[in-house]
Every structure is written in structure tokens, then in C-alpha cells.
Amino acid sequence: MAKRYQIINVLRKPRKCPNCGEEVWDIIYGTGDMEPWEFLTEYRKSAAMGGDNIPIRPPVWECSCCNTRFRKVKPDGTDAPFKIQLLANVKPAPATRIIWSSSTVDPTLENDFHDLLSRYLVDVETELGEKETFCATALSEADAEQTIREVVEHGYSGLKGSICVSVKARKE
């Protein structure tokens, strides 16, 4: 059975949801059965998945919390022109938008050694020739490099390759 949403007509994108006060995201259509975490990993953006079926009067935005959807209309209540966001036109944001944390971060913070932690930019090249820069909070360059190696090897990075042929960290 299809999920039913409350749809509210609005003149422009709300800053916050009027029902719960949470952030409002764009709806991306053409996502098929993609899960939100898959989209976040690959494109590094927060968005609602619209699936492949585009309704006749499609909503454009969705609340990140309560799933209330919003349709853009003119002041007289008729449909306003807008551009549907399709997955095929979405470009990934830089990988540095996600700040990865080393497994050493929590114990360091619990012991109140905040000054030992630093933010690192980690340049990676995979076996497929993909090059990307990641951001990590860690105790050292080696710790940051190991953290990002694990991110890539476990497939959390959005890269197609999973073997790091080159990893080099530097303080941000």
C-alpha cells in the first residue's frame, strides 16, 4: 500500500515545517527504490526520495521529520510553475561536507581531552583512479588516514572503488 502524505499548498519553500518545526528538504524524483541513506552517501545532500512515479500535481518539498509535503501555488491557489528535481540532474556535493570521526574521538571527549583532537583533510585515490578529499576528526594524521580507509573500504564514501591506493592526511 502506498504511503499517504499530507500536502500543503504554499507560495514558496517553507524555512521550517509548520507542523513540527523541522527542516524542509527538496523532493528528488527518479530515485526508484533508492534508500535515503544511499542518496546521502552517494550525493552527500539531504533530500526526500520521490520515487519514479511523478504525480500530475507533484509536491516539491517535504518535511525531514513528519513527511508533510508542500506544493508550490500562486497567490490565487492555482499551480505555480516550478522545476521538478530529477536524480539524473543532481550533482554530488563535495565529500568534505561529511565530517567523519575516528573511533578514538568519543573516548577522548569523555576523558575531557578536547585539545588532542584535530580536523584533517584526507586525500584518497582508489583502485579505479577516483580522487576525493574527505574530512575527519581524529587524534593524528595516521588516525585520520585509517578512519577514511575504513570509510572507503566499507563503501560508505559514495565512491565506486573500495581499495585505497593512496591516502594522505593534512591538518585543516
Contacts in CASP RR format, 6 or more apart in sequence:
PFRMAT RR
TARGET T0000
AUTHOR 0000-0000-0000
METHOD contacts of the structure
MODEL  1
MAKRYQIINVLRKPRKCPNCGEEVWDIIYGTGDMEPWEFLTEYRKSAAMG
GDNIPIRPPVWECSCCNTRFRKVKPDGTDAPFKIQLLANVKPAPATRIIW
SSSTVDPTLENDFHDLLSRYLVDVETELGEKETFCATALSEADAEQTIRE
VVEHGYSGLKGSICVSVKARKE
3 67 0 8 1.000
5 59 0 8 1.000
5 62 0 8 1.000
5 67 0 8 1.000
5 68 0 8 1.000
5 69 0 8 1.000
6 19 0 8 1.000
6 67 0 8 1.000
6 68 0 8 1.000
6 69 0 8 1.000
7 59 0 8 1.000
7 68 0 8 1.000
7 69 0 8 1.000
7 70 0 8 1.000
7 71 0 8 1.000
8 18 0 8 1.000
8 68 0 8 1.000
8 69 0 8 1.000
8 70 0 8 1.000
8 71 0 8 1.000
9 70 0 8 1.000
9 71 0 8 1.000
9 72 0 8 1.000
9 73 0 8 1.000
9 77 0 8 1.000
10 61 0 8 1.000
10 70 0 8 1.000
10 71 0 8 1.000
10 72 0 8 1.000
10 73 0 8 1.000
11 72 0 8 1.000
11 73 0 8 1.000
11 74 0 8 1.000
11 75 0 8 1.000
11 80 0 8 1.000
12 72 0 8 1.000
13 24 0 8 1.000
13 60 0 8 1.000
13 61 0 8 1.000
13 70 0 8 1.000
13 72 0 8 1.000
14 24 0 8 1.000
14 61 0 8 1.000
14 70 0 8 1.000
15 24 0 8 1.000
16 22 0 8 1.000
16 23 0 8 1.000
16 24 0 8 1.000
17 23 0 8 1.000
17 24 0 8 1.000
17 63 0 8 1.000
17 64 0 8 1.000
17 65 0 8 1.000
17 66 0 8 1.000
17 68 0 8 1.000
18 68 0 8 1.000
19 63 0 8 1.000
19 66 0 8 1.000
19 68 0 8 1.000
20 63 0 8 1.000
20 65 0 8 1.000
20 66 0 8 1.000
20 68 0 8 1.000
21 63 0 8 1.000
21 65 0 8 1.000
22 63 0 8 1.000
22 64 0 8 1.000
22 65 0 8 1.000
22 66 0 8 1.000
23 46 0 8 1.000
23 63 0 8 1.000
23 64 0 8 1.000
23 65 0 8 1.000
24 61 0 8 1.000
24 62 0 8 1.000
24 63 0 8 1.000
24 64 0 8 1.000
24 70 0 8 1.000
25 46 0 8 1.000
25 47 0 8 1.000
25 48 0 8 1.000
25 61 0 8 1.000
25 62 0 8 1.000
25 63 0 8 1.000
25 64 0 8 1.000
26 47 0 8 1.000
26 48 0 8 1.000
26 60 0 8 1.000
26 61 0 8 1.000
26 85 0 8 1.000
27 47 0 8 1.000
27 48 0 8 1.000
27 49 0 8 1.000
27 50 0 8 1.000
27 58 0 8 1.000
27 59 0 8 1.000
27 60 0 8 1.000
27 61 0 8 1.000
27 62 0 8 1.000
27 69 0 8 1.000
27 85 0 8 1.000
28 39 0 8 1.000
28 47 0 8 1.000
28 48 0 8 1.000
28 49 0 8 1.000
28 50 0 8 1.000
28 85 0 8 1.000
28 86 0 8 1.000
28 87 0 8 1.000
28 90 0 8 1.000
29 50 0 8 1.000
29 51 0 8 1.000
29 52 0 8 1.000
29 54 0 8 1.000
29 58 0 8 1.000
29 84 0 8 1.000
29 85 0 8 1.000
29 86 0 8 1.000
29 87 0 8 1.000
30 50 0 8 1.000
30 51 0 8 1.000
30 52 0 8 1.000
30 54 0 8 1.000
30 86 0 8 1.000
30 87 0 8 1.000
30 88 0 8 1.000
31 39 0 8 1.000
31 49 0 8 1.000
31 50 0 8 1.000
31 51 0 8 1.000
31 52 0 8 1.000
31 87 0 8 1.000
32 49 0 8 1.000
32 51 0 8 1.000
32 52 0 8 1.000
33 51 0 8 1.000
34 49 0 8 1.000
34 51 0 8 1.000
34 87 0 8 1.000
35 49 0 8 1.000
36 47 0 8 1.000
36 48 0 8 1.000
36 49 0 8 1.000
39 45 0 8 1.000
39 47 0 8 1.000
39 49 0 8 1.000
40 46 0 8 1.000
41 155 0 8 1.000
41 156 0 8 1.000
41 157 0 8 1.000
41 158 0 8 1.000
42 92 0 8 1.000
42 158 0 8 1.000
43 90 0 8 1.000
43 91 0 8 1.000
43 92 0 8 1.000
43 93 0 8 1.000
44 92 0 8 1.000
44 93 0 8 1.000
44 94 0 8 1.000
44 95 0 8 1.000
44 97 0 8 1.000
44 98 0 8 1.000
45 90 0 8 1.000
45 92 0 8 1.000
45 93 0 8 1.000
45 97 0 8 1.000
46 64 0 8 1.000
47 85 0 8 1.000
47 90 0 8 1.000
48 61 0 8 1.000
48 62 0 8 1.000
48 64 0 8 1.000
48 67 0 8 1.000
54 84 0 8 1.000
57 71 0 8 1.000
57 79 0 8 1.000
58 71 0 8 1.000
58 84 0 8 1.000
59 69 0 8 1.000
59 70 0 8 1.000
59 71 0 8 1.000
60 70 0 8 1.000
60 71 0 8 1.000
60 72 0 8 1.000
60 82 0 8 1.000
60 84 0 8 1.000
60 85 0 8 1.000
61 69 0 8 1.000
61 70 0 8 1.000
62 68 0 8 1.000
62 69 0 8 1.000
62 70 0 8 1.000
63 69 0 8 1.000
71 79 0 8 1.000
72 79 0 8 1.000
72 80 0 8 1.000
72 82 0 8 1.000
73 79 0 8 1.000
73 80 0 8 1.000
74 80 0 8 1.000
92 158 0 8 1.000
94 133 0 8 1.000
95 132 0 8 1.000
95 133 0 8 1.000
95 134 0 8 1.000
95 135 0 8 1.000
95 157 0 8 1.000
96 121 0 8 1.000
96 133 0 8 1.000
96 134 0 8 1.000
96 135 0 8 1.000
98 134 0 8 1.000
98 135 0 8 1.000
99 119 0 8 1.000
99 135 0 8 1.000
99 136 0 8 1.000
99 137 0 8 1.000
100 134 0 8 1.000
100 135 0 8 1.000
100 136 0 8 1.000
100 137 0 8 1.000
100 147 0 8 1.000
100 148 0 8 1.000
100 151 0 8 1.000
101 136 0 8 1.000
101 137 0 8 1.000
101 138 0 8 1.000
101 147 0 8 1.000
102 136 0 8 1.000
102 137 0 8 1.000
102 138 0 8 1.000
102 139 0 8 1.000
102 143 0 8 1.000
102 144 0 8 1.000
102 146 0 8 1.000
102 147 0 8 1.000
103 147 0 8 1.000
104 138 0 8 1.000
104 139 0 8 1.000
104 143 0 8 1.000
105 117 0 8 1.000
105 137 0 8 1.000
105 138 0 8 1.000
105 139 0 8 1.000
108 114 0 8 1.000
108 116 0 8 1.000
108 117 0 8 1.000
108 139 0 8 1.000
109 117 0 8 1.000
116 139 0 8 1.000
117 137 0 8 1.000
117 138 0 8 1.000
117 139 0 8 1.000
118 137 0 8 1.000
118 138 0 8 1.000
118 139 0 8 1.000
118 140 0 8 1.000
118 171 0 8 1.000
118 172 0 8 1.000
119 135 0 8 1.000
119 136 0 8 1.000
119 137 0 8 1.000
119 171 0 8 1.000
119 172 0 8 1.000
120 135 0 8 1.000
120 136 0 8 1.000
120 137 0 8 1.000
120 138 0 8 1.000
120 141 0 8 1.000
120 144 0 8 1.000
120 169 0 8 1.000
120 170 0 8 1.000
120 171 0 8 1.000
120 172 0 8 1.000
121 133 0 8 1.000
121 134 0 8 1.000
121 135 0 8 1.000
121 169 0 8 1.000
121 170 0 8 1.000
121 171 0 8 1.000
121 172 0 8 1.000
122 133 0 8 1.000
122 134 0 8 1.000
122 135 0 8 1.000
122 136 0 8 1.000
122 144 0 8 1.000
122 145 0 8 1.000
122 147 0 8 1.000
122 148 0 8 1.000
122 167 0 8 1.000
122 168 0 8 1.000
122 169 0 8 1.000
122 170 0 8 1.000
123 131 0 8 1.000
123 132 0 8 1.000
123 133 0 8 1.000
123 166 0 8 1.000
123 167 0 8 1.000
123 168 0 8 1.000
123 169 0 8 1.000
123 170 0 8 1.000
124 130 0 8 1.000
124 131 0 8 1.000
124 132 0 8 1.000
124 133 0 8 1.000
124 134 0 8 1.000
124 148 0 8 1.000
124 152 0 8 1.000
124 157 0 8 1.000
124 159 0 8 1.000
124 164 0 8 1.000
124 166 0 8 1.000
124 167 0 8 1.000
125 131 0 8 1.000
125 164 0 8 1.000
125 165 0 8 1.000
125 166 0 8 1.000
125 167 0 8 1.000
126 152 0 8 1.000
126 159 0 8 1.000
126 160 0 8 1.000
126 161 0 8 1.000
126 162 0 8 1.000
126 163 0 8 1.000
126 164 0 8 1.000
126 165 0 8 1.000
127 161 0 8 1.000
127 162 0 8 1.000
127 163 0 8 1.000
127 165 0 8 1.000
128 159 0 8 1.000
128 160 0 8 1.000
128 161 0 8 1.000
129 165 0 8 1.000
130 159 0 8 1.000
130 160 0 8 1.000
130 161 0 8 1.000
132 157 0 8 1.000
132 159 0 8 1.000
134 148 0 8 1.000
134 151 0 8 1.000
134 157 0 8 1.000
135 172 0 8 1.000
136 144 0 8 1.000
136 147 0 8 1.000
136 148 0 8 1.000
136 169 0 8 1.000
137 144 0 8 1.000
138 144 0 8 1.000
138 147 0 8 1.000
138 169 0 8 1.000
141 169 0 8 1.000
141 170 0 8 1.000
141 171 0 8 1.000
142 169 0 8 1.000
144 169 0 8 1.000
145 167 0 8 1.000
145 168 0 8 1.000
145 169 0 8 1.000
148 164 0 8 1.000
148 167 0 8 1.000
148 169 0 8 1.000
149 164 0 8 1.000
149 167 0 8 1.000
151 157 0 8 1.000
152 159 0 8 1.000
152 161 0 8 1.000
152 162 0 8 1.000
152 163 0 8 1.000
152 164 0 8 1.000
153 162 0 8 1.000
153 163 0 8 1.000
153 164 0 8 1.000
154 162 0 8 1.000
155 162 0 8 1.000
END
